[in-house]
């Protein structure tokens, strides 16, 4: 419970998602809404393996911002393959850097 409470105090910082927007354009036939959704991701909490755009406190609970729908994998970006967490309402919850998970 203390960890969840502490997450409220992390500060989201300005973020430039242009590299993700560019990478998503090759998926526009399947996900026409994706570049626009990513372009709205201008505040982020950046970690070693993950960038969070939406609070994940109490995920998938009725009062939570985080309502998970699916993952989309963007291949061969400038950061390697990345996994997008897609939330209901065509929102981007965050991006996981696949290759970074295995680096020491």
C-alpha positions in Angstrom: 0.0 0.0 0.0 2.9 2.4 0.8 4.3 1.8 -2.7 1.1 2.7 -4.4 0.8 5.9 -2.3 4.3 6.9 -3.2 3.6 6.6 -6.9 1.3 9.6 -6.7 4.3 11.8 -6.0 6.5 10.9 -9.0 6.7 13.8 -11.4 5.9 13.3 -15.1 8.4 15.1 -17.3 8.0 16.5 -20.8 8.6 13.9 -23.4 9.1 14.0 -27.2 7.4 10.9 -28.8 8.3 11.8 -32.4 10.5 8.7 -32.8 7.5 6.5 -31.8 5.2 8.4 -34.1 7.6 7.8 -37.0 7.8 4.1 -36.1 4.1 3.7 -35.8 3.4 5.0 -39.3 4.3 1.7 -40.9 1.4 0.2 -38.9 -1.1 2.7 -40.1 -3.1 0.2 -42.2 -3.8 -1.9 -39.2 -3.9 0.8 -36.6 -4.9 4.1 -38.3 -5.4 5.8 -34.9 -1.9 4.9 -33.5 0.3 7.8 -34.7 -2.2 10.3 -33.3 -2.5 8.5 -30.0 1.3 8.4 -29.6 1.7 12.1 -30.5 -0.4 12.9 -27.4 2.2 11.2 -25.1 4.1 14.3 -24.1 4.4 13.7 -20.4 6.2 10.6 -19.1 7.9 8.8 -16.3 11.0 7.2 -17.7 12.6 4.1 -16.3 15.4 1.8 -17.5 13.2 -0.5 -19.4 9.8 1.3 -19.6 8.3 4.7 -20.2 4.9 5.3 -18.6 2.5 7.8 -20.0 -0.5 6.9 -17.8 -0.6 6.1 -14.1 -0.9 2.4 -13.4 -2.0 2.7 -9.8 -4.7 0.0 -9.3 -4.7 -1.1 -12.9 -8.0 -2.2 -14.4 -10.0 -1.2 -11.3 -13.1 1.0 -12.0 -11.5 4.2 -10.8 -8.1 3.6 -12.4 -6.8 5.5 -15.5 -5.1 2.3 -16.5 -7.7 0.1 -18.4 -5.6 -2.3 -20.4 -6.8 -3.5 -23.8 -3.9 -5.1 -25.7 -0.2 -4.9 -26.7 1.2 -3.8 -30.0 4.7 -4.6 -30.9 6.6 -2.1 -33.1 9.5 -3.8 -34.8 12.8 -2.4 -35.8 12.5 1.0 -34.2 15.6 3.1 -33.4 15.3 1.5 -29.9 14.8 -2.0 -31.3 11.5 -3.8 -30.9 9.2 -2.0 -28.4 6.0 -3.2 -26.9 3.2 -0.6 -26.5 0.6 -1.0 -23.8 -2.7 0.0 -25.3 -5.5 1.1 -23.0 -9.2 1.4 -23.7 -10.1 4.5 -25.7 -7.0 4.1 -27.9 -4.7 5.5 -25.3 -1.0 4.6 -24.9 -0.2 3.5 -21.4 3.5 3.1 -21.9 6.3 1.5 -23.9 8.5 -1.3 -23.0 12.0 -1.6 -24.5 12.2 -5.3 -25.2 16.0 -5.5 -25.8 16.8 -3.5 -22.6 15.1 -6.2 -20.5 17.9 -8.6 -21.4 20.9 -6.2 -21.1 22.9 -6.3 -17.9 
